[in-house]
Amino acid sequence: MRVLVIGGGGREHALAWKLSQSPQVSDVFIAPGNPGTAEIGTNIPVPVEDIDRLVNTAEHHRIDLTVVGPEAPLAAGIVDRFQARGLTIAGPTQAASQIESSKVWAKAIMNRAGVPTARAERYDTFEAAADAALDMPLPIVIKASGLAAGKGVVIAQTHQDAVDSLRDMMVERSLGDAADEVLLEDYLVGLEVSIIGITDGTTILPLLPSCDYKRALDGDNGPNTGGMGAYCPVPSVDPELMVEITRTILQPTIDHLREQGIEYRGVLYAGMILTPDGPRVMEFNCRFGDPETQVILPLLESDLAELLYASATGTLADVDQPSWRNGAAVGVVLASGGYPGDYRKGMQIQGLADLSGDLLAFHAGTDKDSDGTLVTSGGRVVTITAVEDSFASARETVYRGISGVSFRDCQYRTDIAAREVLS
């Protein structure tokens, strides 16, 4: 099988890395890829938004399965375009991808499907949203409805913060048209977990639960980011709770969509809070998480290519439940100084090639300069992942490895998975 992975971040590096291990896969292509994926397969310099060229690339290279990493091409209808040309692709259609591209639409789906979630109200003007926020109990969760690269959620601790955030989103247009509509939600208290399932629209197979860290700084301080680290599994989500989550959240969602004429195939990612009253969904995403993928896939023993091909072809019921290696995975994102705000690019990266064999480095914002030197090219530069028998040893291994990697203005969190060691 010849496989094409679309994207160029750490998630796509992890996907290409795992797919390349399948005995069914002969060739892996990545568009556009990065210096890390170039060591696994063949990078093709086609941007993720150029769907015409991606379709032509898949046909030219006789691709048997395409796997889409980022949400933007899914929301733009890449799956519909591939399917129209008879190409097998793992991912939801444009209609199904609204579960991430429109938080307003997703909330309506949750409510109709009976999925437990926070109470929320929709607003499409700053004045109405600001008036409503002033009457809400604190803290207040403000969500831009559209795609905002992981930066469309604000937890306002004061009413003035809420009004200022709404003005920034809806009047000053800091997120573009992503905040044409916003949701004001009740704040949920509990542990935040990510549950990712692979589905063919009828059957859904959940992967191991994971926890990611969205805030930039230790102690969950600083602004929201695309994710600064993650760990897997989550001891709080035992097999019994996973069955409950599948029964009350994942399965009802795909069943309801199918009843509405939308066969949801690919990945369904539920970001949720484990509240004292049970799990509650904060949001759905239509793709693998980043950096969750970088800690989930190193523990997966099953054939990822088999799972995703069955998802794309409607045969997931014929596939065994995923199997997993014992242990714990901890991944830490090394980011450019200033991220998620302004940051500099072109900083030379040292030490990655010297990492020991028990550490994985998944490239994201990396590039090669004119001399072939590895340099930074984005906000999140690389995820370093360790897999060990325990969270304590995985943390020790990953942070020891990070101490040997450097680039100017490097920043990272030092508390990834610490709560699982201290608890």
C-alpha positions as CSV (number, residue, x, y, z in Angstrom):
1,M,0.0,0.0,0.0
2,R,1.2,3.5,-0.9
3,V,0.2,6.1,1.7
4,L,0.0,9.9,1.5
5,V,0.0,11.9,4.8
6,I,-1.2,15.5,4.4
7,G,0.4,18.0,6.7
8,G,3.8,19.2,8.0
9,G,3.7,19.2,11.7
10,G,4.5,17.0,14.7
11,R,1.2,15.1,14.3
12,E,1.9,14.3,10.7
13,H,5.5,13.2,11.5
14,A,4.0,10.8,14.1
15,L,1.4,9.5,11.7
16,A,4.0,8.9,9.0
17,W,6.3,7.3,11.5
18,K,3.6,4.8,12.6
19,L,2.3,4.1,9.2
20,S,5.8,3.3,7.9
21,Q,5.9,0.5,10.4
22,S,2.9,-1.3,8.9
23,P,3.8,-4.5,6.9
24,Q,1.1,-3.5,4.5
25,V,2.8,-0.1,3.6
26,S,5.5,0.0,1.0
27,D,5.8,3.7,0.5
28,V,5.0,6.8,2.6
29,F,4.7,10.3,1.0
30,I,4.1,13.4,3.0
31,A,2.8,16.7,1.7
32,P,4.5,19.1,2.5
33,G,6.2,17.3,5.3
34,N,9.3,18.5,7.2
35,P,12.9,17.5,7.8
36,G,11.8,14.8,10.2
37,T,9.3,13.2,7.8
38,A,12.0,13.3,5.1
39,E,13.9,10.6,7.1
40,I,10.8,8.3,6.9
41,G,9.4,8.8,3.5
42,T,9.2,11.1,0.5
43,N,8.3,14.8,1.1
44,I,6.2,16.4,-1.7
45,P,6.3,20.3,-1.6
46,V,2.5,20.8,-1.9
47,P,0.8,23.0,0.7
48,V,-2.2,21.6,2.6
49,E,-4.6,24.2,1.2
50,D,-3.8,23.3,-2.5
51,I,-6.4,20.6,-2.8
52,D,-6.2,20.5,-6.7
53,R,-2.5,19.7,-6.5
54,L,-3.0,17.2,-3.7
55,V,-5.6,15.3,-5.7
56,N,-3.2,15.3,-8.7
57,T,-0.3,14.2,-6.4
58,A,-2.3,11.2,-5.1
59,E,-3.2,10.1,-8.7
60,H,0.3,10.6,-10.0
61,H,1.9,8.5,-7.2
62,R,-0.9,5.9,-7.3
63,I,-1.7,6.4,-3.6
64,D,-3.9,3.7,-2.0
65,L,-4.7,5.6,1.2
66,T,-4.5,9.3,2.1
67,V,-4.5,10.4,5.7
68,V,-5.3,14.0,6.5
69,G,-3.6,15.7,9.5
70,P,-4.8,19.3,9.8
71,E,-8.4,20.5,10.2
72,A,-8.3,23.2,7.5
73,P,-8.2,21.0,4.4
74,L,-10.9,18.8,5.9
75,A,-13.1,21.8,6.5
76,A,-12.4,22.9,2.9
77,G,-13.7,19.6,1.5
78,I,-10.6,17.7,0.6
79,V,-12.3,14.3,1.4
80,D,-15.2,15.1,-1.0
81,R,-12.8,16.0,-3.7
82,F,-10.7,12.8,-3.3
83,Q,-13.8,10.7,-3.2
84,A,-15.1,12.3,-6.3
85,R,-12.0,11.1,-8.1
86,G,-12.3,7.6,-6.7
87,L,-9.4,8.0,-4.2
88,T,-9.5,6.3,-0.8
89,I,-9.0,8.9,2.0
90,A,-9.4,8.6,5.8
91,G,-11.3,11.7,7.1
92,P,-14.7,13.2,7.4
93,T,-16.4,15.1,4.5
94,Q,-16.8,18.8,4.5
95,A,-20.3,18.5,6.0
96,A,-19.1,16.2,8.8
97,S,-16.1,18.4,9.5
98,Q,-18.5,21.1,10.7
99,I,-18.2,19.3,14.0
100,E,-14.9,21.3,14.4
101,S,-15.2,24.1,11.9
102,S,-18.4,25.4,13.6
103,K,-18.7,25.1,17.4
104,V,-22.2,26.4,17.1
105,W,-23.2,23.5,14.8
106,A,-21.3,21.0,17.0
107,K,-23.1,22.2,20.1
108,A,-26.5,21.7,18.4
109,I,-25.4,18.2,17.4
110,M,-24.5,17.4,21.0
111,N,-27.8,18.7,22.3
112,R,-29.8,16.7,19.8
113,A,-27.8,13.5,20.3
114,G,-28.1,13.8,24.1
115,V,-24.4,14.1,24.6
116,P,-23.5,15.5,28.0
117,T,-22.0,19.0,27.6
118,A,-21.8,22.4,29.1
119,R,-24.7,24.8,28.8
120,A,-24.0,27.4,26.1
121,E,-25.6,30.3,24.2
122,R,-24.8,31.6,20.7
123,Y,-24.2,35.3,19.9
124,D,-23.4,37.0,16.6
125,T,-23.0,40.6,17.8
126,F,-20.5,42.0,20.3
127,E,-23.2,44.0,22.1
128,A,-25.4,41.0,22.7
129,A,-22.5,38.8,23.8
130,A,-21.1,41.5,26.1
131,D,-24.4,42.1,27.8
132,A,-24.9,38.4,28.3
133,A,-21.4,37.9,29.7
134,L,-22.0,40.6,32.4
135,D,-24.8,38.5,33.8
136,M,-22.9,35.1,33.8
137,P,-21.1,33.6,36.8
138,L,-17.3,33.6,36.7
139,P,-15.2,32.2,35.2
140,I,-16.8,32.5,31.7
141,V,-15.7,30.3,28.7
142,I,-15.8,32.2,25.4
143,K,-15.4,30.3,22.2
144,A,-15.1,31.5,18.7
145,S,-17.3,29.3,16.5
146,G,-14.9,28.9,13.6
147,L,-11.4,27.5,13.1
148,A,-8.8,29.4,15.1
149,A,-5.7,27.1,15.2
150,G,-6.3,26.2,18.8
151,K,-6.4,29.9,19.9
152,G,-10.2,30.5,19.8
153,V,-11.0,29.8,23.4
154,V,-10.7,32.2,26.3
155,I,-11.5,31.5,30.0
156,A,-12.3,35.0,31.4
157,Q,-11.7,35.3,35.1
158,T,-13.5,38.7,35.4
159,H,-16.4,40.3,33.6
160,Q,-14.1,43.0,32.3
161,D,-11.8,40.3,30.8
162,A,-14.8,38.7,29.2
163,V,-15.9,42.0,27.5
164,D,-12.4,42.8,26.4
165,S,-11.9,39.3,24.9
166,L,-15.2,39.6,23.1
167,R,-14.3,43.0,21.7
168,D,-10.9,41.6,20.6
169,M,-12.6,38.7,18.8
170,M,-15.8,40.3,17.4
171,V,-14.9,44.0,16.9
172,E,-11.1,44.1,16.3
173,R,-11.3,40.7,14.4
174,S,-8.2,39.2,15.9
175,L,-9.3,35.8,14.7
176,G,-10.8,36.9,11.4
177,D,-14.2,35.5,10.6
178,A,-13.7,32.7,13.1
179,A,-15.6,34.9,15.7
180,D,-18.5,35.9,13.5
181,E,-20.4,33.8,16.0
182,V,-19.3,33.0,19.5
183,L,-20.5,30.7,22.3
184,L,-20.6,31.7,25.9
185,E,-20.4,28.6,28.0
186,D,-20.6,27.6,31.7
187,Y,-17.2,26.7,33.1
188,L,-16.7,23.0,33.9
189,V,-14.5,21.9,36.8
190,G,-12.4,18.7,36.5
191,L,-9.6,17.0,34.7
192,E,-9.4,17.7,30.9
193,V,-8.9,14.7,28.8
194,S,-8.7,13.9,25.1
195,I,-10.6,10.9,23.7
196,I,-9.8,10.0,20.1
197,G,-11.8,7.4,18.2
198,I,-11.4,6.0,14.7
199,T,-14.8,5.5,13.0
200,D,-16.3,4.4,9.7
201,G,-19.6,6.1,10.4
202,T,-21.1,3.1,12.2
203,T,-18.4,1.4,14.3
204,I,-16.1,3.5,16.4
205,L,-12.9,2.2,18.1
206,P,-11.5,4.5,20.8
207,L,-7.8,4.9,21.2
208,L,-6.1,5.3,24.6
209,P,-7.1,8.5,26.5
210,S,-4.5,11.3,26.7
211,C,-4.1,14.7,28.4
212,D,-2.7,17.7,26.7
213,Y,-1.5,21.0,28.1
214,K,-2.9,24.1,26.3
215,R,-1.5,26.9,28.3
216,A,2.0,28.2,27.5
217,L,3.5,28.2,31.0
218,D,3.9,25.9,33.9
219,G,1.0,25.6,36.3
220,D,-1.5,26.2,33.4
221,N,-0.6,29.9,33.3
222,G,-0.2,32.1,30.2
223,P,-2.2,32.2,27.0
224,N,-3.7,29.2,25.2
225,T,-1.6,27.6,22.6
226,G,-1.9,24.7,20.1
227,G,-0.6,22.5,22.9
228,M,2.7,22.4,24.9
229,G,2.8,18.7,25.8
230,A,0.8,15.6,26.5
231,Y,0.8,12.2,28.2
232,C,-0.9,8.9,27.7
233,P,-2.7,6.9,29.1
234,V,-4.8,8.7,31.7
235,P,-5.2,6.6,34.9
236,S,-8.4,8.4,35.7
237,V,-10.1,7.0,32.6
238,D,-10.3,3.3,33.4
239,P,-11.7,0.7,31.0
240,E,-15.2,1.0,32.6
241,L,-15.2,4.8,32.1
242,M,-14.0,4.4,28.6
243,V,-17.0,2.1,27.9
244,E,-19.3,4.7,29.3
245,I,-17.7,7.5,27.2
246,T,-18.1,5.4,24.1
247,R,-21.7,4.5,24.9
248,T,-22.9,8.0,25.9
249,I,-20.7,10.3,23.8
250,L,-18.8,8.8,20.8
251,Q,-21.4,6.3,19.5
252,P,-24.5,8.6,19.9
253,T,-22.7,11.3,18.0
254,I,-21.9,9.3,14.9
255,D,-25.3,7.6,15.1
256,H,-27.1,10.9,15.1
257,L,-25.0,12.3,12.3
258,R,-25.8,9.1,10.2
259,E,-29.5,9.7,10.9
260,Q,-29.1,13.2,9.5
261,G,-27.6,11.8,6.3
262,I,-23.9,12.4,7.3
263,E,-21.7,9.3,7.4
264,Y,-18.8,10.4,9.6
265,R,-15.6,8.6,8.7
266,G,-12.1,9.2,10.0
267,V,-11.2,10.5,13.4
268,L,-13.6,11.9,16.0
269,Y,-11.8,13.6,18.8
270,A,-13.7,14.5,22.0
271,G,-12.2,17.1,24.3
272,M,-13.9,16.6,27.6
273,I,-13.8,17.4,31.3
274,L,-14.2,14.7,33.9
275,T,-16.6,16.5,36.2
276,P,-18.0,15.2,39.6
277,D,-21.2,14.5,37.6
278,G,-19.4,12.5,34.9
279,P,-17.7,13.3,31.6
280,R,-18.8,16.4,29.7
281,V,-17.8,17.3,26.2
282,M,-16.1,20.7,25.7
283,E,-15.6,20.4,22.0
284,F,-15.3,17.9,19.1
285,N,-12.5,17.9,16.6
286,C,-12.5,16.2,13.2
287,R,-8.8,15.0,13.2
288,F,-6.0,13.6,15.3
289,G,-4.8,15.9,18.2
290,D,-1.5,17.6,18.3
291,P,0.4,16.9,20.5
292,E,-1.8,14.0,21.7
293,T,-0.9,11.9,18.6
294,Q,2.8,12.1,19.5
295,V,2.1,10.2,22.8
296,I,-0.7,7.9,21.7
297,L,0.9,6.3,18.6
298,P,4.1,5.3,20.3
299,L,2.0,3.0,22.6
300,L,-0.1,1.6,19.7
301,E,0.8,-2.0,18.8
302,S,-1.9,-2.4,16.2
303,D,-1.5,-1.6,12.5
304,L,-2.5,2.0,12.1
305,A,-2.7,1.6,8.3
306,E,-5.2,-1.2,8.7
307,L,-7.4,0.8,11.1
308,L,-7.4,3.9,8.9
309,Y,-8.0,2.0,5.7
310,A,-11.0,0.2,7.3
311,S,-12.3,3.6,8.5
312,A,-12.1,4.9,4.9
313,T,-13.8,1.9,3.3
314,G,-16.5,1.2,5.9
315,T,-15.1,-2.1,7.2
316,L,-14.1,-1.2,10.7
317,A,-16.4,-3.8,12.2
318,D,-14.0,-6.5,10.7
319,V,-11.0,-5.1,12.6
320,D,-9.9,-6.1,16.1
321,Q,-9.9,-3.6,18.9
322,P,-6.6,-1.7,19.0
323,S,-3.9,-3.3,21.2
324,W,-1.4,-1.4,23.3
325,R,2.0,-1.8,24.9
326,N,2.2,-1.3,28.6
327,G,3.7,1.8,30.0
328,A,3.4,5.5,29.8
329,A,4.3,8.1,27.1
330,V,5.2,11.7,28.0
331,G,5.7,14.3,25.2
332,V,7.1,17.8,25.7
333,V,6.8,20.5,23.0
334,L,9.9,22.8,22.5
335,A,8.6,26.1,21.3
336,S,10.1,29.3,20.0
337,G,10.4,32.1,22.5
338,G,7.3,34.3,22.5
339,Y,4.9,31.6,21.2
340,P,1.9,31.8,20.8
341,G,2.7,35.5,20.2
342,D,5.4,36.9,18.0
343,Y,8.6,34.8,17.7
344,R,11.7,34.6,15.6
345,K,12.6,32.0,13.0
346,G,15.8,30.6,11.6
347,M,17.4,29.7,15.0
348,Q,19.9,26.8,14.7
349,I,18.7,23.6,16.4
350,Q,21.4,21.6,18.2
351,G,21.3,18.2,19.8
352,L,18.4,16.5,18.1
353,A,20.6,14.0,16.2
354,D,22.2,13.0,19.5
355,L,19.0,11.9,21.3
356,S,19.2,8.4,22.6
357,G,17.3,5.6,21.0
358,D,14.6,5.6,23.7
359,L,13.5,9.1,22.8
360,L,11.4,10.1,19.8
361,A,11.6,13.6,18.2
362,F,8.6,14.6,16.1
363,H,9.4,17.6,14.0
364,A,6.9,20.5,13.6
365,G,8.4,24.0,13.0
366,T,11.7,22.9,11.6
367,D,13.5,23.6,8.3
368,K,16.9,23.4,6.6
369,D,18.7,26.6,5.7
370,S,20.8,27.1,2.6
371,D,23.7,25.2,4.3
372,G,21.6,22.3,5.2
373,T,21.6,23.2,8.9
374,L,18.4,22.4,10.9
375,V,16.7,25.6,12.0
376,T,13.4,26.7,13.6
377,S,10.6,27.7,11.3
378,G,7.5,27.9,13.5
379,G,6.0,28.4,17.0
380,R,6.0,24.8,18.1
381,V,9.3,23.4,16.9
382,V,9.5,19.8,18.0
383,T,7.9,17.3,20.4
384,I,10.2,15.1,22.4
385,T,8.5,11.9,23.5
386,A,9.7,9.2,25.9
387,V,8.0,5.8,26.5
388,E,8.8,4.0,29.8
389,D,7.2,1.7,32.3
390,S,5.9,4.6,34.5
391,F,5.2,8.3,34.3
392,A,8.0,9.0,36.7
393,S,10.6,7.3,34.5
394,A,9.1,8.7,31.3
395,R,9.3,12.2,32.7
396,E,12.9,11.7,33.9
397,T,13.9,10.3,30.4
398,V,12.1,13.1,28.4
399,Y,13.5,16.0,30.4
400,R,17.0,14.5,30.5
401,G,16.8,14.3,26.7
402,I,15.5,17.8,26.4
403,S,18.5,19.1,28.3
404,G,20.7,18.2,25.4
405,V,18.6,20.0,22.8
406,S,18.9,23.7,22.3
407,F,18.1,26.6,20.1
408,R,18.0,30.3,20.9
409,D,14.9,31.5,22.9
410,C,13.7,27.9,23.4
411,Q,10.8,27.6,25.8
412,Y,8.9,24.6,27.2
413,R,6.9,23.5,30.2
414,T,8.5,21.5,33.0
415,D,5.3,20.1,34.5
416,I,4.0,17.8,31.8
417,A,2.6,14.7,33.5
418,A,3.8,15.9,36.9
419,R,0.4,15.4,38.4
420,E,0.5,11.7,37.6
421,V,3.7,11.4,39.6
422,L,2.7,13.6,42.5
423,S,-0.8,12.1,42.9
